[in-house]
Amino acid sequence: FGAPAGRLRILDHRRSTTTTRTMLVFALVGACALAAATAVAARVSVVQKSRATPAELLPAIDDFRVKLGCCPVTAAGLQPNAYREGNWEQISGLGGPTAFTFAALLTNTFNAVAPNSLPLGVTLRAPAKAEPASGIVRNGPATVAGAAFGAFSGTNYFTPQDFTRVAFDFFVAGSATDATTHGFGIVFIDVDSNDSSFVEAFDIDGHRIAKVYARAGAFSFVGLRDTRAASIARVVVQIGNAPVVSGGVQLADGSLDGGEIVDIVAIDNVLFAEPLPVVDDDDDDDDDDDDDD
């Protein structure tokens, strides 16, 4: 994961065979980009909480919701100053399956305007090497390979299958217009290790803004916000360090694998500030040129 080709603009710092002056220009561009990314990281506010029950964790999430926006919305289109929140209850409530491929999730659930979908303005991606990937929406408490799962809200929650990492990309809700957000939070379920699960945010150029680990606990919340701008274009979420597998050997939660404790984790609520459309700098330059004429 990181910046996907064809969507986020990535600076190319490959060595050139041109003049030393050109190389210096590239070095300066790289230094400026790094400085800009560092400046954004400095203004990121982070929340890390873990509790034994959903009720104990809820106050921290309620506080984060207030900081994201005035109110929750699910309608398509731009809804300034609001925030959006999705959980796995919405999938089954809209007639969605309890198990699905990620291709179906991408097109049919969290950003489409149709009878069996919800235009929240976010899509999920599985690692390319895991596609066609699948996931399972579970209902009610369950023990999966030794991991004790239960929903944070409602009765449903999500476990990826055969992989442990997903990416969230943002769009103007119900459209294909690239967008960014100023805040993102997610609930992890049954985190046993302080270094098995994390949230990693990237800006529109693919520079990492922040990487925040989930604290061990039955229910753990990670939230991060850029306090000055909607700079977050992609969020990568690591869901434990070992997957639920569809075939082959299933590692048991809490067992040892190469000296590392196996931690199988699920996720529930995902919440983020209203995605705002990306402004293309190139288009702005063209507009300026037209004005000069």
Secondary structure, DSSP 8 states (H G I E B T S, - for coil): --S-TTTS--------SS-HHHHHHHHHHHHHHHHHHHHHHHTEEEEEEEESSHHHHHHHHHHHHHHH-SSB---SS--TT-EEEE-THHHHHTT--SEEEHHHHHHHTSS--STT----SEEEE--GGG-S-EEEEEES-EEETTEEE--SSSSEEEEEES--EEEEEEBSTTSS-BEEBSEEEEEEEEE--TTS-EEEEE-TTS-EEEEEE--SEEEEEEEEEESSS--B-EEEEE--SS-B-SSS----TT-EETTEE----EEEEEEEE--EE---HHHHHHHHHHHH-
